[in-house]
Amino acid sequence: MFLISLTLGLGPAPNTQSLIDGVVRPKGIDLRVQTQFCEGYDNVGTRHRWIIEGKIDGGELSISSFILARLRGVRLRAFPVFLSRRFRHRCFYCPVNSPLRDPSELAGKKVTVHRYNATTPVWLKGILQNEYRVRLQSVEWYVAEPDIAEESLHPPAPEIRVRFIPSPHTREHAIELLEQEKLDAALEPYAALSTNPKLRHIFPDFRKVEEEFFHHTGAFPINHLLVLREHFAEEHPWIVDSLLTAFREAESAADQYRSEKEKAEVAWERKVMGGPFAYSLKKGPARRSLAILMEYQIQQGILDQKPDIESLFFPDSLDL
């Protein structure tokens, strides 16, 4: 018997697919999952906007957008369910014939990110600044899209040079400009770029530097978490346990949906971290990762101060 209906926006991925397929069902909830919001690379950004605007009940949201929305008073709260996560040094790309050999050489160069304040660019700019000592104001930043929702309320400092790419203002066109060597580098997470014959990784052995990054920072870059409008849990407190249990079950079932290549990647991540990634703030790298992300947000002028981490989450979810 369903006690309540919820619509959540999720990205199709091995750790959500059993929920999308209906193989895993949260107890007492008629769960409707929406995965498509628009065409092209901006499908994810559109999902984030819909969640913040309340067009759907919750779902998978950019951590950067979520923190800023919550600080502004939007009544969303999170679960310790980190649906999008990946080491990020592999996201530094340049044209295949570029002379670039190290990210420290990006000072004075033209670099594209899809949105300046989005979570993935925050991680990548933070890595560039803190690991390779590149001052962000020394780079010419080219974006495909304006920052969304809360991110747009915190524009870059005047000394940061951010420009739109020429029309059309799409992420696809930004990659075309990189292929044509009209831009010097892209800091982007799209897996398809790794097989683009016109591009190459700036780090040939990105796994090596990713492992070193984890061992000296304790951070595993996390991008998205699960959020829900607060009134649902206020009216039905049992929802917190139901959803957290279901998403943990979906995470446990993820290998059924992974390719052999994806399984090998997850096995390597577990080896680096010393165990599987946990949907928890009490064990594993999630808490440390959030703290590092917030440090980067403060450095980049997106946050004025760090919020208390626990205040972002449903209290009951932290004890489950």
Secondary structure, DSSP 8 states (H G I E B T S, - for coil): --SEEEEEE----TTTHHHHHTSS--TTEEEEEE--SSSSTTHHHHHHHHHHHTSSSEEEEEHHHHHHHHHTT--EEE-S---EE---GGGEEEETT----SGGGGTTSEEEESSSSSHHHHHHHHHHHHHH---GGGSEEEESS---GGGGGS---TTSEEEE-SSS-SHHHHHHHHHTTSSSEEE---GGGGG-TTEEESSTTHHHHHHHHHHHH----EEEEEEEEHHHHHH-THHHHHHHHHHHHHHHTGGGG--HHHHHHHHHHHHHHTS---S-SSSSSHHHHHHHHHHHHHHTTS-SS---GGGGB-GGGG--
